[in-house]
Amino acid sequence: MEIKVQEFKHCDMITVKGRVDSSTAPQLAQALEAANDGGKYKLVVDMENLEYMSSAGFRALLAAQRNSKKYNRGEVVLASVPDRIREALELAGFTELFKTFDDALAAVGHF
Amino acid sequence: MQFTAKFEYLDEIRDFVGDIARTGGFNDKDVYNIQLASDEAASNIIEHSYEGVSDGVLEISCGLKGGTITIILVDHGESFNPSEVPMPNLKADLSERKIGGLGLFLMRKLMDEVHYEADAKNNRNTLTLIKRKG
């Protein structure tokens, strides 16, 4: 798994590549926490090149969404969610907790 | 196949079951879901059955028969009672959403059958995942 963080004027984008499972999810959680700790609460998670995500990844996203939405200071949105991952998120009832966008540009434009 | 019960072997576990599912003619979507269910099963065993154990062994066998894949995961750690694992409340809002139980929930949703047997006498827990094609 690879993580890249980019700062935009109105939000930060966290690009996740590869596979997120119980072994790699802590790195994703750390990246999201680091953004929150740096006062960044408007976050785009770009999943275009994400191949796989288990519930360990869902857990990291949920924690970040909870923290980011506190005091209405922001939110985590998801961009370019691959079909298989979207289906698993739907099964878990997570698609109601995150806005999703077809591409990263639209997600950044949301903020 | 024997795996060390550590998260860093999840990649190999997914490859192992994925290769067999593909050989059995399961489509890409089914292969992904079989891998996800197996990952959730193995992750639960590593996290809970072998909590605090660094050298646990996870035995995984995988068989194909007439369009059905059967994945059997055996561990020798702590057992659990599946009926005591609360179902996640998928309608709960963000602040009340709990992540516990999601692994078992996904396994049941993604596979056709999920069976668990705890053999306390022989310290052997067996989790069986079954999926039929189509």
gemmi code that builds the backbone of each chain (N, CA, C; Angstrom):
import gemmi

chains = {
    "A": [
        ("MET", (0.829, -1.198, 0.000), (0.000, 0.000, 0.000), (0.867, 1.253, 0.000)),
        ("GLU", (0.456, 2.245, -0.768), (1.172, 3.531, -0.806), (0.193, 4.650, -0.507)),
        ("ILE", (0.682, 5.655, 0.231), (-0.171, 6.791, 0.557), (0.531, 8.082, 0.160)),
        ("LYS", (-0.216, 8.948, -0.502), (0.336, 10.250, -0.866), (-0.632, 11.319, -0.359)),
        ("VAL", (-0.089, 12.381, 0.222), (-0.949, 13.462, 0.722), (-0.664, 14.737, -0.066)),
        ("GLN", (-1.715, 15.354, -0.593), (-1.570, 16.613, -1.330), (-2.453, 17.666, -0.683)),
        ("GLU", (-1.910, 18.860, -0.561), (-2.707, 19.950, 0.014), (-3.306, 20.803, -1.088)),
        ("PHE", (-4.589, 21.059, -0.985), (-5.260, 21.980, -1.895), (-5.719, 23.180, -1.075)),
        ("LYS", (-6.280, 24.167, -1.772), (-6.671, 25.392, -1.071), (-7.751, 25.120, -0.024)),
        ("HIS", (-8.732, 24.312, -0.394), (-9.871, 24.115, 0.506), (-9.945, 22.724, 1.127)),
        ("CYS", (-9.031, 21.850, 0.767), (-9.057, 20.491, 1.328), (-7.705, 19.810, 1.114)),
        ("ASP", (-7.540, 18.673, 1.735), (-6.360, 17.838, 1.499), (-6.819, 16.556, 0.818)),
        ("MET", (-5.962, 16.034, -0.049), (-6.316, 14.784, -0.704), (-5.325, 13.693, -0.304)),
        ("ILE", (-5.881, 12.574, 0.141), (-5.064, 11.423, 0.516), (-5.294, 10.345, -0.537)),
        ("THR", (-4.244, 10.050, -1.293), (-4.355, 9.053, -2.352), (-3.823, 7.716, -1.827)),
        ("VAL", (-4.670, 6.694, -1.904), (-4.289, 5.375, -1.395), (-4.184, 4.406, -2.560)),
        ("LYS", (-3.048, 3.747, -2.669), (-2.841, 2.775, -3.748), (-2.612, 1.398, -3.166)),
        ("GLY", (-2.991, 0.378, -3.908), (-2.665, -0.993, -3.494), (-3.742, -1.621, -2.642)),
        ("ARG", (-3.328, -2.291, -1.577), (-4.259, -3.075, -0.772), (-4.265, -2.601, 0.673)),
        ("VAL", (-5.460, -2.367, 1.201), (-5.602, -1.998, 2.609), (-6.238, -3.174, 3.349)),
        ("ASP", (-5.490, -3.765, 4.272), (-6.019, -4.848, 5.107), (-5.579, -4.600, 6.556)),
        ("SER", (-5.715, -5.606, 7.411), (-5.366, -5.404, 8.825), (-3.888, -5.065, 9.007)),
        ("SER", (-3.076, -5.479, 8.024), (-1.644, -5.226, 8.110), (-1.306, -3.780, 7.735)),
        ("THR", (-2.002, -3.251, 6.728), (-1.645, -1.918, 6.218), (-2.596, -0.803, 6.674)),
        ("ALA", (-3.780, -1.166, 7.181), (-4.751, -0.148, 7.585), (-4.195, 0.843, 8.625)),
        ("PRO", (-3.323, 0.389, 9.556), (-2.786, 1.360, 10.519), (-2.060, 2.538, 9.850)),
        ("GLN", (-1.427, 2.279, 8.691), (-0.762, 3.381, 7.973), (-1.772, 4.378, 7.430)),
        ("LEU", (-2.891, 3.867, 6.930), (-3.948, 4.754, 6.437), (-4.532, 5.545, 7.604)),
        ("ALA", (-4.760, 4.848, 8.721), (-5.308, 5.513, 9.908), (-4.365, 6.637, 10.361)),
        ("GLN", (-3.061, 6.356, 10.323), (-2.067, 7.356, 10.738), (-2.088, 8.581, 9.838)),
        ("ALA", (-2.197, 8.344, 8.529), (-2.212, 9.462, 7.578), (-3.438, 10.342, 7.819)),
        ("LEU", (-4.576, 9.706, 8.076), (-5.809, 10.451, 8.323), (-5.726, 11.201, 9.653)),
        ("GLU", (-5.168, 10.539, 10.656), (-5.000, 11.191, 11.971), (-4.032, 12.360, 11.877)),
        ("ALA", (-2.951, 12.175, 11.109), (-1.960, 13.245, 10.967), (-2.602, 14.477, 10.342)),
        ("ALA", (-3.480, 14.256, 9.351), (-4.179, 15.383, 8.725), (-5.050, 16.088, 9.759)),
        ("ASN", (-5.833, 15.308, 10.499), (-6.701, 15.876, 11.543), (-5.872, 16.617, 12.584)),
        ("ASP", (-4.765, 16.004, 12.987), (-3.905, 16.632, 14.002), (-3.329, 17.951, 13.495)),
        ("GLY", (-3.165, 18.048, 12.171), (-2.651, 19.285, 11.574), (-3.754, 20.288, 11.271)),
        ("GLY", (-4.940, 20.013, 11.808), (-6.044, 20.960, 11.630), (-6.757, 20.815, 10.299)),
        ("LYS", (-6.508, 19.707, 9.593), (-7.173, 19.485, 8.308), (-8.334, 18.515, 8.520)),
        ("TYR", (-9.529, 19.013, 8.265), (-10.716, 18.184, 8.486), (-11.534, 17.976, 7.211)),
        ("LYS", (-11.158, 18.686, 6.146), (-11.830, 18.499, 4.856), (-10.917, 17.628, 4.016)),
        ("LEU", (-11.290, 16.364, 3.913), (-10.380, 15.377, 3.322), (-11.036, 14.596, 2.191)),
        ("VAL", (-10.284, 14.462, 1.105), (-10.693, 13.591, 0.007), (-9.810, 12.349, 0.067)),
        ("VAL", (-10.424, 11.178, 0.065), (-9.638, 9.950, -0.056), (-9.822, 9.452, -1.487)),
        ("ASP", (-8.731, 9.539, -2.260), (-8.788, 9.123, -3.661), (-8.457, 7.632, -3.753)),
        ("MET", (-9.418, 6.859, -4.239), (-9.271, 5.395, -4.265), (-9.074, 4.852, -5.671)),
        ("GLU", (-8.764, 5.724, -6.627), (-8.718, 5.269, -8.020), (-7.811, 4.036, -8.201)),
        ("ASN", (-6.679, 4.033, -7.542), (-5.744, 2.914, -7.710), (-5.710, 1.983, -6.501)),
        ("LEU", (-6.827, 1.958, -5.788), (-6.944, 1.048, -4.657), (-7.474, -0.296, -5.176)),
        ("GLU", (-6.772, -1.363, -4.869), (-7.165, -2.672, -5.396), (-8.071, -3.423, -4.432)),
        ("TYR", (-7.916, -3.109, -3.143), (-8.567, -3.967, -2.150), (-8.689, -3.222, -0.825)),
        ("MET", (-9.818, -3.391, -0.136), (-9.946, -2.831, 1.209), (-10.827, -3.739, 2.058)),
        ("SER", (-10.310, -4.162, 3.197), (-11.105, -4.987, 4.115), (-11.739, -4.083, 5.173)),
        ("SER", (-12.460, -4.684, 6.112), (-13.135, -3.885, 7.134), (-12.146, -3.136, 8.021)),
        ("ALA", (-10.874, -3.569, 8.012), (-9.858, -2.822, 8.770), (-9.693, -1.419, 8.182)),
        ("GLY", (-9.803, -1.327, 6.856), (-9.748, -0.018, 6.194), (-11.004, 0.791, 6.475)),
        ("PHE", (-12.155, 0.095, 6.497), (-13.420, 0.790, 6.792), (-13.341, 1.439, 8.182)),
        ("ARG", (-12.719, 0.703, 9.092), (-12.595, 1.183, 10.468), (-11.771, 2.483, 10.520)),
        ("ALA", (-10.696, 2.537, 9.728), (-9.854, 3.739, 9.669), (-10.647, 4.916, 9.105)),
        ("LEU", (-11.439, 4.646, 8.060), (-12.248, 5.710, 7.448), (-13.306, 6.221, 8.422)),
        ("LEU", (-13.914, 5.280, 9.153), (-14.967, 5.654, 10.100), (-14.428, 6.559, 11.207)),
        ("ALA", (-13.262, 6.202, 11.741), (-12.656, 7.013, 12.812), (-12.364, 8.422, 12.310)),
        ("ALA", (-11.847, 8.513, 11.080), (-11.506, 9.822, 10.511), (-12.770, 10.644, 10.239)),
        ("GLN", (-13.829, 9.957, 9.769), (-15.075, 10.680, 9.501), (-15.661, 11.247, 10.792)),
        ("ARG", (-15.609, 10.443, 11.836), (-16.143, 10.873, 13.129), (-15.401, 12.114, 13.629)),
        ("ASN", (-14.086, 12.057, 13.545), (-13.267, 13.156, 14.054), (-13.404, 14.404, 13.174)),
        ("SER", (-13.474, 14.197, 11.870), (-13.513, 15.335, 10.940), (-14.849, 16.071, 11.012)),
        ("LYS", (-15.920, 15.316, 11.237), (-17.253, 15.939, 11.225), (-17.603, 16.649, 12.537)),
        ("LYS", (-16.784, 16.413, 13.559), (-17.036, 17.053, 14.858), (-17.150, 18.568, 14.695)),
        ("TYR", (-18.036, 19.204, 15.384), (-18.241, 20.665, 15.342), (-18.475, 21.179, 13.925)),
        ("ASN", (-18.945, 20.329, 13.033), (-19.163, 20.733, 11.639), (-17.927, 21.321, 10.984)),
        ("ARG", (-16.757, 20.826, 11.398), (-15.543, 21.465, 10.880), (-15.081, 20.851, 9.562)),
        ("GLY", (-15.696, 19.791, 9.144), (-15.304, 19.199, 7.861), (-15.927, 17.842, 7.659)),
        ("GLU", (-15.377, 17.113, 6.703), (-15.835, 15.743, 6.468), (-14.839, 15.020, 5.576)),
        ("VAL", (-14.944, 13.701, 5.573), (-14.147, 12.867, 4.675), (-15.047, 12.452, 3.517)),
        ("VAL", (-14.605, 12.672, 2.296), (-15.363, 12.196, 1.147), (-14.484, 11.225, 0.348)),
        ("LEU", (-15.128, 10.362, -0.431), (-14.398, 9.334, -1.168), (-14.497, 9.589, -2.678)),
        ("ALA", (-13.386, 9.424, -3.374), (-13.378, 9.641, -4.816), (-12.946, 8.378, -5.550)),
        ("SER", (-13.549, 8.163, -6.727), (-13.177, 7.055, -7.626), (-13.131, 5.714, -6.907)),
        ("VAL", (-14.221, 5.394, -6.237), (-14.250, 4.139, -5.478), (-14.437, 2.967, -6.459)),
        ("PRO", (-13.500, 2.030, -6.526), (-13.657, 0.889, -7.435), (-14.902, 0.058, -7.085)),
        ("ASP", (-15.492, -0.572, -8.115), (-16.770, -1.283, -7.936), (-16.779, -2.275, -6.774)),
        ("ARG", (-15.746, -3.121, -6.727), (-15.733, -4.172, -5.695), (-15.715, -3.563, -4.296)),
        ("ILE", (-14.940, -2.481, -4.148), (-14.825, -1.839, -2.838), (-16.136, -1.122, -2.498)),
        ("ARG", (-16.744, -0.524, -3.519), (-18.036, 0.145, -3.300), (-19.084, -0.868, -2.828)),
        ("GLU", (-19.083, -2.040, -3.441), (-20.065, -3.067, -3.063), (-19.871, -3.509, -1.608)),
        ("ALA", (-18.615, -3.659, -1.202), (-18.349, -4.074, 0.183), (-18.743, -2.957, 1.157)),
        ("LEU", (-18.466, -1.702, 0.766), (-18.863, -0.561, 1.609), (-20.380, -0.509, 1.747)),
        ("GLU", (-21.083, -0.820, 0.657), (-22.548, -0.826, 0.685), (-23.070, -1.905, 1.617)),
        ("LEU", (-22.486, -3.111, 1.505), (-22.886, -4.224, 2.378), (-22.734, -3.828, 3.841)),
        ("ALA", (-21.658, -3.108, 4.127), (-21.359, -2.710, 5.506), (-22.169, -1.485, 5.943)),
        ("GLY", (-22.974, -0.965, 5.014), (-23.781, 0.216, 5.340), (-22.967, 1.486, 5.454)),
        ("PHE", (-21.814, 1.510, 4.801), (-20.922, 2.670, 4.919), (-21.172, 3.742, 3.875)),
        ("THR", (-21.886, 3.380, 2.788), (-22.063, 4.379, 1.728), (-22.969, 5.518, 2.191)),
        ("GLU", (-23.727, 5.273, 3.257), (-24.563, 6.355, 3.784), (-23.766, 7.321, 4.651)),
        ("LEU", (-22.587, 6.917, 5.047), (-21.788, 7.746, 5.963), (-20.773, 8.619, 5.226)),
        ("PHE", (-20.595, 8.351, 3.924), (-19.591, 9.087, 3.147), (-20.181, 9.541, 1.819)),
        ("LYS", (-19.939, 10.800, 1.476), (-20.272, 11.227, 0.116), (-19.230, 10.624, -0.808)),
        ("THR", (-19.677, 10.179, -1.977), (-18.716, 9.634, -2.932), (-18.803, 10.412, -4.242)),
        ("PHE", (-17.662, 10.549, -4.890), (-17.580, 11.291, -6.150), (-16.910, 10.418, -7.205)),
        ("ASP", (-17.332, 10.651, -8.479), (-16.813, 9.823, -9.569), (-15.320, 10.019, -9.798)),
        ("ASP", (-14.835, 11.230, -9.533), (-13.398, 11.445, -9.705), (-12.883, 12.451, -8.678)),
        ("ALA", (-11.566, 12.519, -8.584), (-10.928, 13.334, -7.555), (-11.243, 14.826, -7.743)),
        ("LEU", (-11.325, 15.242, -8.999), (-11.598, 16.651, -9.288), (-12.945, 17.078, -8.707)),
        ("ALA", (-13.958, 16.256, -8.943), (-15.299, 16.555, -8.428), (-15.291, 16.562, -6.896)),
        ("ALA", (-14.508, 15.667, -6.305), (-14.450, 15.586, -4.843), (-13.787, 16.832, -4.262)),
        ("VAL", (-12.695, 17.263, -4.883), (-11.993, 18.475, -4.412), (-12.913, 19.691, -4.582)),
        ("GLY", (-13.647, 19.702, -5.704), (-14.552, 20.806, -5.997), (-15.717, 20.905, -5.024)),
        ("HIS", (-15.985, 19.833, -4.318), (-17.084, 19.805, -3.343), (-16.814, 20.758, -2.171)),
        ("PHE", (-15.526, 20.963, -1.875), (-15.182, 21.798, -0.703), (-15.019, 23.273, -1.088)),
    ],
    "B": [
        ("MET", (-2.534, -25.663, 3.724), (-1.453, -24.685, 3.855), (-1.407, -24.142, 5.277)),
        ("GLN", (-0.194, -24.028, 5.793), (-0.046, -23.450, 7.136), (0.485, -22.027, 7.016)),
        ("PHE", (-0.120, -21.135, 7.780), (0.332, -19.744, 7.805), (0.623, -19.354, 9.242)),
        ("THR", (1.622, -18.507, 9.422), (1.833, -17.913, 10.732), (0.701, -16.918, 10.948)),
        ("ALA", (0.099, -16.956, 12.142), (-1.066, -16.111, 12.398), (-0.637, -14.665, 12.652)),
        ("LYS", (-0.233, -14.013, 11.577), (0.161, -12.595, 11.646), (-0.457, -11.860, 10.462)),
        ("PHE", (-0.802, -10.588, 10.713), (-1.463, -9.809, 9.666), (-0.636, -9.726, 8.378)),
        ("GLU", (0.686, -9.768, 8.499), (1.489, -9.598, 7.264), (1.346, -10.779, 6.301)),
        ("TYR", (0.723, -11.863, 6.739), (0.511, -12.994, 5.830), (-0.860, -12.963, 5.145)),
        ("LEU", (-1.652, -11.924, 5.433), (-2.991, -11.842, 4.823), (-2.929, -11.795, 3.300)),
        ("ASP", (-1.897, -11.106, 2.775), (-1.700, -11.040, 1.325), (-1.587, -12.447, 0.735)),
        ("GLU", (-0.764, -13.269, 1.378), (-0.547, -14.640, 0.893), (-1.820, -15.471, 1.020)),
        ("ILE", (-2.550, -15.247, 2.112), (-3.800, -15.983, 2.324), (-4.805, -15.634, 1.219)),
        ("ARG", (-4.906, -14.336, 0.902), (-5.837, -13.925, -0.170), (-5.404, -14.497, -1.513)),
        ("ASP", (-4.080, -14.501, -1.774), (-3.591, -15.066, -3.038), (-3.913, -16.556, -3.117)),
        ("PHE", (-3.709, -17.256, -1.999), (-3.953, -18.702, -1.939), (-5.405, -19.030, -2.279)),
        ("VAL", (-6.359, -18.401, -1.606), (-7.769, -18.718, -1.871), (-8.207, -18.157, -3.234)),
        ("GLY", (-7.637, -17.013, -3.614), (-7.989, -16.391, -4.895), (-7.593, -17.270, -6.073)),
        ("ASP", (-6.391, -17.845, -6.015), (-5.923, -18.713, -7.106), (-6.844, -19.920, -7.262)),
        ("ILE", (-7.245, -20.506, -6.151), (-8.101, -21.692, -6.214), (-9.498, -21.323, -6.721)),
        ("ALA", (-10.024, -20.189, -6.252), (-11.351, -19.757, -6.711), (-11.328, -19.496, -8.219)),
        ("ARG", (-10.244, -18.884, -8.701), (-10.114, -18.601, -10.129), (-10.024, -19.904, -10.936)),
        ("THR", (-9.252, -20.850, -10.405), (-9.144, -22.174, -11.055), (-10.526, -22.811, -11.157)),
        ("GLY", (-11.355, -22.583, -10.158), (-12.692, -23.173, -10.130), (-13.686, -22.444, -11.015)),
        ("GLY", (-13.225, -21.395, -11.705), (-14.091, -20.702, -12.651), (-14.978, -19.625, -12.038)),
        ("PHE", (-14.698, -19.225, -10.810), (-15.468, -18.120, -10.215), (-15.100, -16.828, -10.943)),
        ("ASN", (-16.086, -15.937, -11.127), (-15.796, -14.677, -11.826), (-15.064, -13.699, -10.888)),
        ("ASP", (-14.597, -12.597, -11.481), (-13.759, -11.647, -10.734), (-14.440, -11.133, -9.456)),
        ("LYS", (-15.740, -10.876, -9.575), (-16.481, -10.360, -8.424), (-16.514, -11.400, -7.296)),
        ("ASP", (-16.810, -12.647, -7.665), (-16.846, -13.717, -6.665), (-15.458, -13.943, -6.049)),
        ("VAL", (-14.432, -13.903, -6.909), (-13.064, -14.113, -6.404), (-12.732, -13.047, -5.359)),
        ("TYR", (-13.073, -11.790, -5.676), (-12.801, -10.700, -4.737), (-13.536, -10.945, -3.414)),
        ("ASN", (-14.809, -11.334, -3.531), (-15.610, -11.506, -2.313), (-15.153, -12.719, -1.489)),
        ("ILE", (-14.695, -13.769, -2.180), (-14.160, -14.946, -1.475), (-12.865, -14.545, -0.753)),
        ("GLN", (-12.048, -13.735, -1.412), (-10.813, -13.264, -0.780), (-11.124, -12.371, 0.423)),
        ("LEU", (-12.132, -11.495, 0.258), (-12.495, -10.591, 1.354), (-13.018, -11.383, 2.556)),
        ("ALA", (-13.901, -12.356, 2.305), (-14.445, -13.161, 3.405), (-13.328, -13.937, 4.114)),
        ("SER", (-12.386, -14.477, 3.331), (-11.282, -15.248, 3.917), (-10.368, -14.346, 4.736)),
        ("ASP", (-10.137, -13.138, 4.227), (-9.324, -12.143, 4.948), (-9.987, -11.782, 6.282)),
        ("GLU", (-11.310, -11.529, 6.232), (-12.024, -11.162, 7.465), (-11.951, -12.313, 8.477)),
        ("ALA", (-12.083, -13.554, 7.970), (-12.017, -14.728, 8.842), (-10.628, -14.842, 9.473)),
        ("ALA", (-9.594, -14.741, 8.638), (-8.222, -14.865, 9.133), (-7.877, -13.704, 10.077)),
        ("SER", (-8.318, -12.500, 9.731), (-8.040, -11.325, 10.574), (-8.644, -11.493, 11.967)),
        ("ASN", (-9.890, -12.007, 12.002), (-10.552, -12.236, 13.290), (-9.782, -13.258, 14.129)),
        ("ILE", (-9.319, -14.320, 13.464), (-8.574, -15.364, 14.184), (-7.272, -14.781, 14.745)),
        ("ILE", (-6.562, -14.019, 13.909), (-5.283, -13.434, 14.346), (-5.523, -12.450, 15.492)),
        ("GLU", (-6.582, -11.639, 15.343), (-6.828, -10.574, 16.321), (-7.437, -11.095, 17.621)),
        ("HIS", (-8.337, -12.061, 17.509), (-9.073, -12.506, 18.695), (-8.626, -13.874, 19.216)),
        ("SER", (-8.646, -14.907, 18.355), (-8.268, -16.251, 18.830), (-6.842, -16.240, 19.354)),
        ("TYR", (-5.973, -15.556, 18.613), (-4.552, -15.550, 18.979), (-4.135, -14.211, 19.591)),
        ("GLU", (-5.061, -13.548, 20.269), (-4.726, -12.266, 20.897), (-3.567, -12.469, 21.877)),
        ("GLY", (-2.506, -11.725, 21.698), (-1.348, -11.814, 22.595), (-0.445, -13.005, 22.315)),
        ("VAL", (-0.760, -13.780, 21.272), (0.060, -14.940, 20.914), (0.859, -14.585, 19.658)),
        ("SER", (2.183, -14.760, 19.720), (2.986, -14.319, 18.571), (3.325, -15.453, 17.610)),
        ("ASP", (3.159, -16.705, 18.057), (3.564, -17.805, 17.170), (2.401, -18.744, 16.854)),
        ("GLY", (1.199, -18.177, 16.781), (0.024, -18.987, 16.454), (0.094, -19.514, 15.028)),
        ("VAL", (-0.549, -20.660, 14.833), (-0.569, -21.260, 13.490), (-2.004, -21.283, 12.975)),
        ("LEU", (-2.147, -20.886, 11.719), (-3.445, -20.875, 11.072), (-3.369, -21.831, 9.881)),
        ("GLU", (-4.180, -22.878, 9.929), (-4.183, -23.851, 8.822), (-5.373, -23.541, 7.925)),
        ("ILE", (-5.099, -23.383, 6.660), (-6.183, -23.088, 5.722), (-6.192, -24.125, 4.609)),
        ("SER", (-7.341, -24.756, 4.413), (-7.465, -25.649, 3.272), (-8.617, -25.152, 2.419)),
        ("CYS", (-8.517, -25.448, 1.171), (-9.428, -24.851, 0.218), (-9.743, -25.905, -0.831)),
        ("GLY", (-11.009, -26.222, -1.014), (-11.358, -27.276, -1.964), (-12.464, -26.865, -2.908)),
        ("LEU", (-12.438, -27.467, -4.097), (-13.460, -27.201, -5.113), (-14.195, -28.496, -5.400)),
        ("LYS", (-15.506, -28.397, -5.509), (-16.272, -29.597, -5.851), (-17.574, -29.146, -6.506)),
        ("GLY", (-17.769, -29.503, -7.739), (-19.016, -29.217, -8.445), (-19.495, -27.785, -8.328)),
        ("GLY", (-18.611, -26.829, -8.605), (-19.016, -25.422, -8.594), (-19.136, -24.822, -7.207)),
        ("THR", (-18.604, -25.512, -6.204), (-18.640, -24.996, -4.828), (-17.219, -24.912, -4.283)),
        ("ILE", (-16.897, -23.780, -3.669), (-15.597, -23.660, -3.014), (-15.812, -23.711, -1.500)),
        ("THR", (-14.991, -24.517, -0.848), (-15.066, -24.654, 0.605), (-13.712, -24.269, 1.188)),
        ("ILE", (-13.718, -23.288, 2.069), (-12.480, -22.825, 2.705), (-12.585, -23.140, 4.192)),
        ("ILE", (-11.622, -23.870, 4.694), (-11.655, -24.273, 6.102), (-10.451, -23.657, 6.813)),
        ("LEU", (-10.738, -22.878, 7.851), (-9.669, -22.233, 8.628), (-9.641, -22.860, 10.016)),
        ("VAL", (-8.501, -23.412, 10.395), (-8.372, -24.060, 11.697), (-7.344, -23.312, 12.532)),
        ("ASP", (-7.731, -23.015, 13.788), (-6.760, -22.401, 14.699), (-6.794, -23.126, 16.037)),
        ("HIS", (-5.787, -22.867, 16.838), (-5.676, -23.529, 18.139), (-5.625, -22.494, 19.255)),
        ("GLY", (-6.336, -21.398, 19.047), (-6.366, -20.329, 20.045), (-7.677, -20.320, 20.816)),
        ("GLU", (-8.062, -19.137, 21.289), (-9.305, -18.990, 22.046), (-10.502, -19.183, 21.109)),
        ("SER", (-11.535, -19.829, 21.608), (-12.735, -19.973, 20.793), (-13.684, -18.804, 21.068)),
        ("PHE", (-14.717, -18.691, 20.275), (-15.736, -17.669, 20.539), (-17.099, -18.239, 20.197)),
        ("ASN", (-18.120, -17.571, 20.660), (-19.483, -18.010, 20.354), (-20.085, -17.039, 19.336)),
        ("PRO", (-20.200, -17.483, 18.067), (-20.674, -16.573, 17.019), (-22.023, -15.937, 17.348)),
        ("SER", (-22.868, -16.666, 18.091), (-24.190, -16.107, 18.368), (-24.127, -14.959, 19.381)),
        ("GLU", (-22.963, -14.820, 20.031), (-22.806, -13.708, 20.990), (-22.188, -12.466, 20.357)),
        ("VAL", (-21.779, -12.601, 19.092), (-21.221, -11.429, 18.404), (-22.391, -10.568, 17.941)),
        ("PRO", (-22.502, -9.334, 18.437), (-23.651, -8.520, 18.047), (-23.617, -8.183, 16.564)),
        ("MET", (-24.792, -8.186, 15.956), (-24.886, -7.761, 14.556), (-24.644, -6.260, 14.510)),
        ("PRO", (-23.840, -5.797, 13.565), (-23.653, -4.342, 13.488), (-24.969, -3.664, 13.098)),
        ("ASN", (-25.249, -2.534, 13.693), (-26.443, -1.782, 13.337), (-26.109, -0.882, 12.149)),
        ("LEU", (-26.522, -1.338, 10.966), (-26.132, -0.625, 9.753), (-26.893, 0.678, 9.570)),
        ("LYS", (-27.906, 0.869, 10.386), (-28.690, 2.105, 10.266), (-28.256, 3.145, 11.299)),
        ("ALA", (-27.353, 2.754, 12.193), (-26.917, 3.697, 13.224), (-26.215, 4.868, 12.558)),
        ("ASP", (-26.362, 6.057, 13.149), (-25.669, 7.183, 12.535), (-24.192, 7.147, 12.924)),
        ("LEU", (-23.471, 8.131, 12.407), (-22.021, 8.114, 12.502), (-21.500, 7.954, 13.929)),
        ("SER", (-22.102, 8.691, 14.858), (-21.565, 8.704, 16.218), (-21.816, 7.383, 16.948)),
        ("GLU", (-22.844, 6.654, 16.487), (-23.185, 5.411, 17.182), (-22.702, 4.162, 16.460)),
        ("ARG", (-22.123, 4.377, 15.292), (-21.718, 3.225, 14.485), (-20.556, 2.487, 15.143)),
        ("LYS", (-20.725, 1.197, 15.296), (-19.648, 0.393, 15.874), (-19.076, -0.499, 14.787)),
        ("ILE", (-17.782, -0.745, 14.896), (-17.143, -1.529, 13.850), (-17.058, -3.005, 14.248)),
        ("GLY", (-17.219, -3.299, 15.514), (-17.129, -4.681, 15.977), (-18.194, -5.545, 15.325)),
        ("GLY", (-17.844, -6.763, 14.998), (-18.810, -7.677, 14.412), (-18.947, -7.532, 12.913)),
        ("LEU", (-18.281, -6.523, 12.350), (-18.416, -6.286, 10.919), (-17.771, -7.397, 10.092)),
        ("GLY", (-16.664, -7.946, 10.585), (-15.978, -9.023, 9.869), (-16.881, -10.239, 9.699)),
        ("LEU", (-17.495, -10.667, 10.779), (-18.389, -11.833, 10.751), (-19.616, -11.540, 9.885)),
        ("PHE", (-20.120, -10.320, 10.016), (-21.273, -9.894, 9.217), (-20.946, -9.989, 7.721)),
        ("LEU", (-19.780, -9.472, 7.335), (-19.380, -9.507, 5.917), (-19.212, -10.948, 5.438)),
        ("MET", (-18.592, -11.797, 6.274), (-18.430, -13.212, 5.897), (-19.775, -13.834, 5.576)),
        ("ARG", (-20.758, -13.587, 6.445), (-22.082, -14.184, 6.247), (-22.766, -13.636, 5.002)),
        ("LYS", (-22.545, -12.353, 4.722), (-23.170, -11.734, 3.541), (-22.506, -12.199, 2.244)),
        ("LEU", (-21.189, -12.368, 2.292), (-20.430, -12.647, 1.067), (-20.444, -14.123, 0.694)),
        ("MET", (-20.618, -14.997, 1.690), (-20.572, -16.439, 1.425), (-21.976, -17.029, 1.547)),
        ("ASP", (-22.169, -18.223, 0.995), (-23.474, -18.874, 1.098), (-23.661, -19.531, 2.460)),
        ("GLU", (-22.559, -20.053, 3.011), (-22.654, -20.691, 4.331), (-21.417, -20.348, 5.150)),
        ("VAL", (-21.616, -20.145, 6.455), (-20.505, -19.939, 7.387), (-20.780, -20.813, 8.605)),
        ("HIS", (-19.846, -21.713, 8.914), (-20.024, -22.589, 10.074), (-18.828, -22.445, 10.998)),
        ("TYR", (-19.089, -22.545, 12.290), (-18.000, -22.453, 13.259), (-18.145, -23.579, 14.270)),
        ("GLU", (-17.042, -24.230, 14.537), (-17.082, -25.318, 15.511), (-15.884, -25.183, 16.451)),
        ("ALA", (-16.167, -25.134, 17.758), (-15.086, -25.047, 18.748), (-14.966, -26.405, 19.435)),
        ("ASP", (-13.838, -27.058, 19.222), (-13.589, -28.363, 19.848), (-12.626, -28.116, 21.013)),
        ("ALA", (-13.218, -27.864, 22.189), (-12.416, -27.457, 23.351), (-11.453, -28.558, 23.791)),
        ("LYS", (-11.918, -29.811, 23.672), (-11.110, -30.943, 24.123), (-9.772, -31.010, 23.382)),
        ("ASN", (-9.833, -30.758, 22.110), (-8.616, -30.825, 21.301), (-8.044, -29.439, 20.982)),
        ("ASN", (-8.601, -28.411, 21.638), (-8.176, -27.029, 21.399), (-8.069, -26.732, 19.904)),
        ("ARG", (-9.195, -26.911, 19.242), (-9.202, -26.778, 17.796), (-10.492, -26.087, 17.372)),
        ("ASN", (-10.341, -24.923, 16.756), (-11.506, -24.168, 16.268), (-11.528, -24.230, 14.745)),
        ("THR", (-12.687, -24.539, 14.205), (-12.800, -24.689, 12.756), (-13.864, -23.748, 12.213)),
        ("LEU", (-13.445, -22.896, 11.296), (-14.363, -21.962, 10.637), (-14.451, -22.376, 9.175)),
        ("THR", (-15.655, -22.633, 8.704), (-15.842, -23.107, 7.329), (-16.649, -22.090, 6.528)),
        ("LEU", (-16.106, -21.720, 5.387), (-16.775, -20.767, 4.484), (-17.097, -21.496, 3.181)),
        ("ILE", (-18.344, -21.386, 2.744), (-18.753, -22.081, 1.520), (-19.421, -21.102, 0.553)),
        ("LYS", (-19.005, -21.179, -0.700), (-19.680, -20.369, -1.731), (-19.913, -21.194, -2.992)),
        ("ARG", (-21.131, -21.081, -3.506), (-21.485, -21.778, -4.737), (-21.453, -20.801, -5.905)),
        ("LYS", (-21.085, -21.325, -7.056), (-20.968, -20.471, -8.233), (-22.338, -20.053, -8.749)),
        ("GLY", (-22.417, -18.813, -9.236), (-23.607, -18.326, -9.939), (-24.803, -17.998, -9.120)),
    ],
}
model = gemmi.Model(1)
for chain_id, residues in chains.items():
    chain = gemmi.Chain(chain_id)
    for i, (resn, *xyz) in enumerate(residues, 1):
        res = gemmi.Residue()
        res.name, res.seqid = resn, gemmi.SeqId(i, " ")
        for name, pos in zip(("N", "CA", "C"), xyz):
            atom = gemmi.Atom()
            atom.name, atom.element = name, gemmi.Element(name[0])
            atom.pos, atom.b_iso = gemmi.Position(*pos), 0.0
            res.add_atom(atom)
        chain.add_residue(res)
    model.add_chain(chain)
structure = gemmi.Structure()
structure.add_model(model)
structure.setup_entities()
